Structures are given as C-alpha cells and as structure tokens.
Amino acid sequence: MQNRKYDMIVNFVTVFAVTLFFSCQSEKKGDNYLTAKEAPIAEAFEVNLKYTDSGRLTAVLKTPKVLDFTNKSFGYHEFPEGIVLDIIDKEGKVSVVTSDYAISYQSTGLIDMRGNVDILTADSTHLQAQQLYWDQNINWVFTDHPYKSYLPDGAINEADGFDANQDFTILNSRINDGVMVVDE
C-alpha cells in the first residue's frame, strides 16, 4: 500500500511538472502578447503637457495616449492615437500641428509624425502631408513625401518634399506645382 501511494505521488508530480513545463514555453510565432523587452515601461492617457522655457509657455502637447519605451537602447515615446501640438512663439502667436500617429526619439530630438499631418501656422499658412519630421535640436522640419500648402495670399503649392525652419521663414521645396497669386 505504501508503494502505491508513493507511485501515485510520483505520477502526480510528473504530470504537474510536464504541464508546468509546456505552459511556460517561450513565445511562438503568431502569439499576440508582448515580452518584457517589447512592453512599454509606462503608459499615460489623456495627456495635456505644457512646455516652458525660462518661465514662458512655448508649447502644449495633447494626446489620448503615450507609450514610454525609454527602456530600449534607442529610447522613444510613441503616440499611437495621434497628437495635437500648439507651438507658441515669443510674441504669443500659436501654430498648431496635428497627426494621426507620432514617435519622439529621446536621444536625437527627432519627432516622426505620420498620417494626416496638418500644420496651421500663426500667419495662417496651412500645410498638409502624410509624413513629417521635426528636428527639435535645430528647429528644422522636413519630409520626402508629397505635401500641399495653402498660403495666406491664396497661393497653393504641391511638391514632392521640403525642408524648412520651424517658423517657415526659410523653405526649400522640391518639384513644385501650384497656383500663384500675382498683383497686376
């Protein structure tokens, strides 16, 4: 009888160990879960972040969701549901940037905005693109994708890419097509 109990316990332990082993197997292709290396270290919802410089409000970032991946070797913040960014100049004039998705790389200061990128500058210049990069370190905006701009004087410009300072006082546009308003 003692041997039989021993055999039952050994069988139970064996079945338990085998079950535990198979349930803890590594990720297989097609599984839809994140490993610790892929998961964000933090998530934030309904963010309304204000940036200041020397006590002056310079920008306001609004987004429904931010994922913090700064634990990666090339850390970044991801905005999977898009952004609305108000940029406020020294005179208090506001330019508004929106996009469906954005990612901000911490070490380079580069922000990659994608999907219905829309900029409305303080002087009423309106620019639309599918992708746009903003280098915060040198205050430069650029894209290699087609874009369309509407200027306050009624001029319309379509082109295959541009680079500009963030105030758009310097603009280098490539392969242009558009409508220009000329005073007679």
Order of alpha helices (4+ residues) and beta strands (2+ residues): alpha-beta-beta-beta-beta-beta-beta-beta-beta-beta-beta-beta-beta-beta-beta
